[in-house]
C-alpha cells in the first residue's frame, strides 16, 4: 500500500468518525493537518497570526458540517479548499487587509555565535530557498497554486483538482508547464541546479 493510499484511508476514517460526532477524530485530524494547512494559507495572506486563525477556523467549519461529510470524498482536499476560501474572502476585505501588517519585531534575528561551516551551510540553504521561491512566484497564479499544493503540501492530483475547482488533467497540465518553466530558469544558474531540483522534485 502506498503512503498516499494509506493517507486517503486515514482521512476517510476521520470523516466517518467526525460524521458520528467523534470529537477525538477532530483532534487527530488537527494534529496531523494543522501545520501544513497553516503553511499553505500563510503563502496566501503573508501574516502568521492571520494564517493561524484561518487554519483554526477551517477546522471549526469542518466540525460544524460534520454530519454532511462523505468519506468517499477527500477530507484533506475539503480542508484546503475551506481555508483557501476563507483566506481569499479575508483578502477581499480591504479594511481587514490593512490590519495585516508585519510585526517589525518578528523580523529581528538573534545574534547567536555560529561556527563558519554552519553559517555557510545555513546561508546556502537560505539562498537556495529564496531563489526557488522567487522562480515559483514568477509563474502564472494557477501554476503556482498547483505546484505548491503538490510539492509543498503533498496533495494528490485529485485533491488539488477539488481545491482549485478544475479537472485532474488540468492540474497535470499546470504542473507540467510549471516544471518546464522552472527547469528552464534553473538551467541558467549553474551549480545550484541539482540542489534546487532536489528540493522541488521533478516527477509528476
C-alpha positions in Angstrom: 0.0 0.0 0.0 1.4 3.4 -1.0 1.7 6.2 1.5 -0.8 8.2 -0.5 -3.3 5.4 -0.3 -2.8 5.0 3.4 -3.3 8.7 3.9 -6.5 8.7 1.9 -7.8 5.8 4.0 -6.9 7.6 7.2 -8.7 10.8 6.1 -11.7 8.7 5.1 -11.7 7.1 8.6 -11.6 10.5 10.2 -14.5 11.7 8.1 -16.6 8.6 9.2 -15.7 9.3 12.9 -16.5 13.0 12.5 -19.8 12.3 11.0 -20.5 10.1 14.1 -19.8 13.1 16.4 -16.4 11.7 17.5 -14.5 14.8 18.8 -11.3 12.7 19.2 -11.3 12.4 15.4 -11.2 16.2 15.1 -8.2 16.3 17.5 -6.4 13.7 15.4 -7.2 15.5 12.2 -6.0 18.8 13.7 -2.7 17.3 15.0 -2.0 15.7 11.6 -3.0 18.6 9.3 -2.8 21.9 11.1 0.9 22.7 10.4 0.8 22.1 6.6 -2.6 23.8 6.4 -1.2 26.8 8.2 1.9 26.9 5.9 -0.4 26.8 2.9 -2.6 29.7 3.9 0.5 31.6 5.1 1.5 31.8 1.5 -1.8 33.5 0.6 -2.1 36.0 3.4 1.5 36.6 4.3 0.7 37.1 8.0 1.5 34.4 10.7 -1.3 35.3 13.1 -3.9 35.7 10.4 -2.8 32.4 8.8 -3.1 30.5 12.2 -6.6 32.0 12.8 -7.8 31.0 9.4 -6.3 27.4 9.7 -8.1 27.0 13.0 -11.3 28.4 11.6 -11.2 25.8 8.8 -11.3 23.0 11.4 -14.3 24.7 13.1 -16.1 24.8 9.8 -15.3 21.1 9.2 -16.7 20.3 12.7 -19.8 22.4 12.1 -20.6 20.4 8.9 -19.5 17.0 10.2 -22.9 15.5 9.7 -22.7 16.0 5.9 -19.2 14.7 5.4 -18.8 12.0 2.8 -15.9 9.6 3.5 -15.7 8.8 -0.2 -14.6 12.4 -0.9 -11.2 13.7 0.2 -11.4 15.3 3.6 -8.0 16.8 3.2 -9.0 18.5 -0.1 -12.1 19.9 1.7 -9.9 21.3 4.4 -7.6 23.0 1.9 -10.5 24.3 -0.1 -12.1 25.7 3.0 -9.1 27.5 4.3 -8.3 28.8 0.8 -11.8 30.3 0.5 -11.6 31.8 4.0 -8.2 33.4 3.1 -9.5 34.8 -0.3 -12.6 36.2 1.4 -10.4 37.9 4.0 -8.0 39.3 1.4 -11.0 40.8 -0.4 -11.9 42.8 2.7 -9.8 45.9 2.3 -10.3 47.0 5.9 -9.1 43.7 7.2 -6.3 43.7 4.7 -4.9 47.0 6.1 -4.6 45.3 9.5 -2.4 42.5 8.2 0.8 44.4 8.8 4.0 42.6 9.5 5.3 42.9 13.1 8.6 44.6 12.9 9.8 42.6 15.9 9.2 39.4 14.1 11.9 40.3 11.6 14.6 40.5 14.4 17.3 37.9 14.1 19.1 36.6 17.1 22.9 37.2 17.0 24.0 33.9 18.5 27.6 32.9 17.5 27.9 30.1 15.0 30.8 28.3 13.5 31.8 29.3 10.0 30.8 26.0 8.4 27.4 26.0 9.9 26.9 29.6 8.9 27.9 28.9 5.3 25.5 25.9 5.1 22.6 28.0 6.5 23.4 30.8 4.1 23.5 28.4 1.1 20.2 26.8 2.1 18.6 30.2 2.6 19.8 31.4 -0.8 18.5 28.2 -2.5 15.1 28.6 -0.8 14.9 32.3 -1.8 15.9 31.6 -5.4 13.4 28.8 -5.7 10.5 30.8 -4.2 11.4 33.7 -6.5 11.2 31.5 -9.5 7.9 30.0 -8.3 6.5 33.4 -7.6 7.1 34.4 -11.3 4.9 31.5 -12.5 1.2 32.2 -13.5 -1.0 32.1 -10.4 -2.8 28.8 -11.3 0.6 27.1 -12.0 1.9 28.4 -8.7 -1.0 27.1 -6.7 -0.9 23.7 -8.3 2.8 23.4 -7.8 2.7 24.4 -4.1 -0.2 22.2 -3.3 1.6 19.3 -5.0 5.2 19.8 -3.9 4.9 21.6 -0.6 1.6 20.3 0.7 1.7 16.8 -0.7 -1.8 16.8 -2.2 -2.7 14.3 -5.0 -3.9 15.5 -8.4 -7.5 14.6 -7.4 -7.2 16.6 -4.2 -5.7 19.6 -6.0 -8.5 19.5 -8.5 -11.0 19.6 -5.7 -9.3 22.6 -4.1 -8.8 24.5 -7.3 -12.2 23.7 -8.9 -10.8 22.1 -12.0 -10.2 18.7 -13.6 -7.3 16.5 -12.6 -6.0 16.6 -16.1 -5.9 20.4 -15.9 -3.9 20.1 -12.7 -1.4 17.9 -14.5 -1.1 20.4 -17.3 -0.4 23.2 -14.8 2.3 21.1 -13.2 3.9 20.1 -16.5 4.1 23.7 -17.6 5.3 24.9 -14.2 8.1 22.4 -14.1 9.1 23.1 -17.7 9.4 26.8 -16.9 11.3 26.1 -13.7 13.8 23.8 -15.4 14.4 26.5 -18.0 15.1 29.1 -15.3 17.2 26.7 -13.2 19.4 25.9 -16.2 20.8 29.5 -16.0 22.2 29.3 -12.5 24.8 26.6 -12.9 26.0 24.6 -9.9 22.9 25.0 -7.7 20.6 23.5 -10.3 20.8 20.0 -8.9 20.1 21.2 -5.4 17.1 23.2 -6.4 15.7 20.3 -8.5 16.1 18.0 -5.5 14.1 20.5 -3.3 11.4 20.8 -5.9 11.2 17.2 -7.3 10.5 16.7 -11.0 8.3 13.7 -11.2 4.5 14.0 -11.7 
